[in-house]
């Protein structure tokens, strides 16, 4: 049933974006302020169009650098160039975003929330056999400026990634077992499960059987979306329509449970609505979006999961991932991977896609590890022109068989 209300929603937002960028041995600092108010009228069957009022837009090209950030960035640069002349350049992007929101709901409640998160990206250009290879490292923290990695750890990660690309090969097309690493590899969940279970996508593209408790995955697959995790990128105590946030099971013990919804969404197929109205800014209309999406840990060690394979693909670092509701295909681009032979990681791999339909990927999950990890350093989702921060997480996961395709688009 569609929610039947009458009243006015007033959404006020103030976003501050402080950026430190190190390029070509030069530090650039900038700061942006955006603020405004949006008003919508709720009349029984839905909201009216937004009436937006811009309050403040300010760009400061020369703010004072943050005292705790500059020495950290300088230490990264020093560690990188200490590797040797094969490091041709170092680029660093550090961003602190704060968001203050106040919402007056149609019921008359007023809710306020402050959120902040930091992102750091380190990029090295590494020279090998007269070619340049790019290695990257990411870090982040939801509490502000503190980062949970040392400069040397970040440089080592980026350097190792560049060396990997310099030696890596592209696998041939085909199907074979795939193991995905913990953390950022959970981006497949975002595409294969999260998007299909957003109410507006579900309305037009029924990827899964539209019945609650329908078995769509093995019983060891449980997927949750939880915006109440205060240390994660997409933490919020209430969504952008003022609905109180709660942890939602999208899939529980392999069975379909919930649908990500907004106030106007219908309860399709008897699925439990989980309110996740999010908006890119006050000028945009809220729509169903994910927050912190993750696969619950299992019982296997990562060593057990890999050692049982005589041959397969190990995905260490994915790049972008896409879901096409028309073709029903999920594709994850692999930046860093390995060939698995006799239970060991062997030949370095890069430049290919792995995937399948959401149903194929879910039913192919045959082992879930106990080494759970959330990704905090990266994660944004673009949908219908709106971009919001998200997070994904998972332990090591093994798929019985996925499609391997160097040429997929």
C-alpha positions in Angstrom: 0.0 0.0 0.0 1.2 3.5 -0.7 1.7 5.6 2.4 -1.2 8.1 2.8 -0.1 11.3 4.5 -0.7 15.0 4.2 1.8 17.6 5.2 5.0 19.4 4.3 8.5 18.1 4.2 11.3 20.7 4.7 14.8 19.4 4.0 17.8 21.6 4.8 21.4 20.7 4.0 24.9 22.3 4.4 27.8 20.5 2.8 31.5 21.5 3.2 34.1 19.9 1.0 37.8 20.5 2.0 40.3 19.1 -0.5 44.1 18.8 -0.4 45.7 17.7 -3.7 49.4 17.0 -4.3 50.3 17.1 -7.9 53.7 17.7 -9.5 55.3 18.3 -6.2 52.9 21.1 -5.4 50.1 21.2 -2.8 46.8 22.7 -3.7 44.0 23.3 -1.1 40.4 24.3 -1.8 37.1 24.4 0.1 33.5 24.5 -1.1 30.3 25.3 0.8 26.9 24.3 -0.5 23.7 24.9 1.4 20.0 25.1 0.7 16.5 24.1 1.6 14.0 22.0 -0.4 10.2 21.9 0.3 7.8 19.2 -0.8 4.1 18.8 -0.2 2.7 15.3 0.5 -0.9 14.8 -0.7 -2.2 11.2 -0.2 -0.7 9.5 -3.2 2.7 11.2 -3.3 5.0 14.2 -3.1 4.7 17.4 -5.1 7.7 18.7 -7.1 10.5 20.1 -5.1 10.7 23.8 -4.4 14.4 24.5 -3.8 15.8 27.6 -2.2 19.6 28.1 -2.5 21.1 29.6 0.7 24.8 29.5 0.1 27.4 28.5 -2.5 30.9 29.5 -1.7 34.2 28.5 -3.1 37.5 29.3 -1.4 40.5 28.5 -3.6 43.1 29.3 -1.0 42.0 28.1 2.5 44.6 27.4 5.1 45.9 23.8 4.9 44.9 21.5 7.7 47.8 21.2 10.1 47.5 17.4 10.6 47.1 16.6 6.9 50.1 18.3 5.3 52.9 16.4 7.2 51.0 13.1 6.4 51.0 13.9 2.7 54.6 15.0 2.7 55.5 11.7 4.4 53.8 9.7 1.6 55.7 11.6 -1.1 59.0 11.0 0.7 58.3 7.3 1.1 57.4 7.0 -2.6 60.4 8.7 -4.0 62.6 6.7 -1.6 61.8 3.6 -3.6 64.0 4.8 -6.4 64.1 6.5 -9.8 61.5 4.0 -11.2 58.8 6.1 -9.4 58.2 8.8 -11.9 55.4 10.8 -10.1 53.3 10.8 -7.0 49.7 12.2 -6.8 47.6 12.4 -3.7 44.0 13.4 -3.3 42.7 14.0 0.3 39.1 15.0 0.8 37.1 15.7 3.9 33.3 16.0 3.4 30.9 17.1 6.2 27.2 17.2 5.8 24.7 18.7 8.2 21.0 17.8 7.6 17.8 18.9 9.2 14.4 17.5 8.1 10.9 18.4 9.1 8.8 15.4 8.2 5.1 15.6 7.0 4.2 14.2 10.4 5.7 17.2 12.1 8.9 15.6 13.5 12.2 17.3 13.2 15.5 15.4 12.8 19.0 16.6 12.7 22.2 14.8 11.7 25.9 15.6 11.2 28.1 13.2 9.2 31.7 13.4 8.0 34.1 11.1 6.2 37.6 11.3 4.8 39.0 9.9 1.6 42.6 9.5 0.6 43.9 8.3 -2.8 47.6 7.8 -3.6 48.6 7.3 -7.2 52.1 6.3 -8.3 53.5 6.1 -11.8 56.0 3.3 -12.0 58.4 2.8 -14.8 59.2 -0.8 -16.0 60.8 -1.7 -19.3 60.3 1.8 -20.6 56.5 1.7 -19.9 54.6 3.4 -17.2 52.1 1.6 -14.9 49.8 3.2 -12.4 49.4 1.9 -8.9 46.8 3.1 -6.4 46.1 2.9 -2.7 42.9 4.1 -0.9 42.2 4.9 2.7 39.3 6.5 4.6 37.7 7.1 7.9 34.2 8.3 8.9 35.3 10.2 12.0 37.1 13.0 10.3 40.8 13.5 9.5 42.3 10.4 11.1 43.5 7.7 8.7 44.2 4.1 9.7 47.2 3.5 7.5 50.7 4.8 7.7 52.4 6.6 4.8 54.7 3.6 4.2 51.7 1.2 4.1 49.9 3.3 1.5 53.0 3.6 -0.6 53.7 -0.1 -0.4 50.1 -0.9 -1.5 50.3 1.4 -4.5 53.8 0.2 -5.5 52.8 -3.4 -5.3 49.7 -2.7 -7.5 51.9 -1.0 -10.1 54.4 -3.9 -10.1 51.5 -6.3 -10.5 50.3 -4.5 -13.6 53.7 -4.5 -15.1 53.9 -8.3 -14.9 50.3 -9.3 -15.4 48.6 -11.2 -18.2 45.0 -11.2 -19.5 43.2 -14.6 -19.2 41.3 -16.2 -22.0 37.5 -16.1 -22.3 35.6 -18.9 -20.6 34.0 -20.1 -17.4 35.8 -21.2 -14.3 35.8 -21.0 -10.5 36.4 -17.6 -9.1 37.5 -16.5 -5.6 37.0 -12.9 -4.6 39.1 -11.2 -1.8 37.5 -9.6 1.2 36.5 -6.0 1.4 36.2 -4.0 -1.8 35.4 -7.1 -3.9 31.9 -6.8 -2.3 31.1 -4.4 -5.1 29.5 -7.4 -6.8 26.9 -7.4 -4.1 26.1 -3.8 -4.9 25.4 -4.6 -8.5 23.9 -8.1 -8.3 21.8 -7.7 -5.2 21.5 -4.0 -4.1 20.4 -2.4 -7.3 17.9 -5.2 -8.3 16.3 -4.8 -4.8 15.8 -1.0 -5.0 12.1 -0.4 -5.3 12.2 1.7 -8.4 14.4 -0.8 -10.2 12.3 -3.7 -8.9 9.1 -2.1 -10.3 10.4 -2.1 -13.9 12.8 -5.1 -13.8 11.9 -8.1 -11.7 15.2 -9.8 -11.4 14.3 -12.2 -8.6 11.0 -14.1 -8.0 8.7 -11.5 -6.3 7.9 -13.5 -3.2 9.2 -13.0 0.3 11.1 -16.0 1.7 11.8 -17.2 -1.9 15.1 -19.2 -1.9 17.4 -17.4 -4.3 20.8 -18.3 -2.9 22.4 -21.1 -0.7 21.6 -20.9 3.0 25.1 -19.6 3.8 24.4 -16.3 1.9 23.1 -13.5 4.1 23.2 -9.9 2.8 22.5 -6.9 4.9 22.3 -3.1 4.3 23.0 -1.2 7.5 23.3 2.6 7.7 23.5 2.5 11.5 27.2 1.5 11.4 28.8 4.7 12.8 32.3 4.0 11.5 31.3 3.4 7.9 31.1 5.8 5.0 27.3 5.7 4.6 26.3 6.1 8.2 23.0 8.0 8.9 20.5 7.7 11.8 17.6 8.6 9.5 17.3 8.7 5.7 16.7 11.8 3.6 12.9 11.7 4.1 13.3 11.5 7.9 12.6 7.8 8.3 14.6 6.2 11.1 17.4 4.1 9.9 17.7 0.4 10.7 19.6 -2.6 9.6 17.8 -4.5 6.9 18.2 -8.1 5.7 17.9 -8.1 1.9 18.7 -11.9 1.9 18.6 -14.0 5.0 19.9 -17.6 4.9 19.5 -17.5 1.2 15.9 -16.3 1.2 14.7 -13.0 -0.2 13.6 -10.7 2.6 13.4 -6.9 1.9 13.2 -4.2 -0.6 14.9 -0.8 -0.4 12.1 1.8 -0.4 11.1 5.4 -0.1 7.8 6.6 1.2 6.1 6.4 -2.2 7.2 2.8 -2.9 4.8 0.0 -2.9 5.4 -3.3 -1.1 5.9 -5.5 -4.1 5.4 -9.2 -3.7 5.0 -8.9 0.1 8.7 -8.0 0.6 9.4 -6.0 3.8 10.1 -2.4 3.0 13.3 -1.0 4.3 13.4 2.8 4.1 16.6 4.1 2.3 15.6 7.4 0.7 18.7 9.2 -0.3 19.4 12.3 -2.3 22.6 13.7 -3.8 21.7 17.2 -2.6 18.8 19.2 -1.5 17.8 20.0 -5.2 17.3 16.3 -5.9 14.3 14.1 -5.2 15.0 11.1 -2.8 15.2 7.7 -4.3 15.8 4.2 -3.0 19.6 3.7 -2.5 22.0 1.4 -0.7 24.1 2.5 2.3 26.6 0.0 3.9 25.9 -3.3 2.0 27.7 -6.4 3.0 27.8 -10.2 3.0 27.8 -11.8 6.4 30.9 -13.9 7.3 30.9 -17.7 7.0 33.1 -20.4 8.6 35.9 -21.1 6.1 39.4 -19.7 6.3 40.6 -18.0 3.1 43.3 -20.7 2.9 40.7 -23.4 2.8 38.7 -21.7 0.2 41.7 -21.3 -2.2 43.4 -24.6 -1.5 40.5 -26.7 -2.6 40.8 -25.5 -6.2 42.9 -27.2 -8.8 42.4 -24.2 -11.2 40.6 -20.9 -11.0 40.8 -17.1 -10.9 41.5 -15.0 -7.8 40.1 -11.5 -7.8 42.2 -9.3 -5.6 41.3 -5.7 -6.7 38.2 -4.9 -8.7 37.8 -1.7 -10.7 34.3 -0.6 -11.7 31.3 -2.9 -11.6 28.1 -2.5 -13.6 24.6 -3.9 -13.6 22.5 -3.8 -16.8 18.8 -4.4 -15.9 17.9 -4.9 -19.5 20.5 -7.7 -20.2 20.3 -8.8 -16.6 24.1 -9.0 -16.5 26.5 -8.0 -13.7 30.1 -7.4 -14.7 33.1 -6.7 -12.4 36.3 -5.4 -14.0 39.4 -7.0 -12.5 42.4 -4.7 -12.1 44.5 -7.1 -10.1 44.0 -10.9 -9.9 45.9 -14.2 -10.0 45.5 -17.5 -11.7 44.9 -20.3 -9.1 46.8 -23.6 -9.8 46.7 -26.5 -7.4 45.5 -24.3 -4.5 48.2 -21.6 -5.0 48.1 -18.1 -6.4 50.4 -18.1 -9.4 50.4 -16.0 -12.6 49.4 -12.3 -12.0 46.3 -11.2 -14.1 44.7 -8.0 -15.1 42.3 -6.4 -17.6 39.3 -8.7 -17.7 35.7 -8.9 -16.5 34.0 -11.6 -14.3 30.3 -11.9 -13.8 26.9 -13.4 -14.8 23.3 -12.7 -14.1 22.4 -11.9 -10.4 20.8 -15.4 -10.2 23.8 -17.1 -11.6 26.2 -15.3 -9.2 24.1 -15.9 -6.1 23.5 -19.6 -6.8 27.2 -20.1 -7.6 28.4 -19.0 -4.1 29.8 -22.2 -2.7 32.0 -21.0 0.2 32.0 -17.9 2.4 35.1 -17.0 4.5 35.5 -15.9 8.1 37.8 -12.9 7.2 35.2 -10.2 6.9 36.2 -6.7 5.9 34.4 -3.5 5.1 35.9 -1.0 2.6 36.2 2.5 4.0 38.5 4.2 1.5 36.3 4.3 -1.5 32.7 3.8 -2.8 30.3 6.1 -4.6 27.2 5.1 -6.5 25.7 7.1 -9.4 22.1 6.6 -10.3 20.0 8.8 -12.5 22.5 11.5 -12.2 22.7 11.5 -8.4 25.9 10.4 -6.6 26.0 9.3 -3.0 28.7 7.7 -0.8 28.3 4.0 -0.2 30.3 1.2 1.3 30.6 -2.5 0.6 32.1 -5.5 2.5 32.5 -9.2 2.5 34.8 -12.0 3.5 36.6 -14.2 1.0 34.0 -15.7 -1.3 34.3 -18.6 -3.8 32.0 -19.0 -6.8 31.5 -22.4 -8.5 31.8 -20.8 -11.9 31.6 -17.3 -13.4 32.1 -16.0 -16.9 35.6 -14.7 -17.7 35.7 -12.1 -20.5 38.5 -9.8 -21.4 36.4 -8.0 -24.0 33.1 -7.4 -22.1 31.7 -3.8 -22.0 
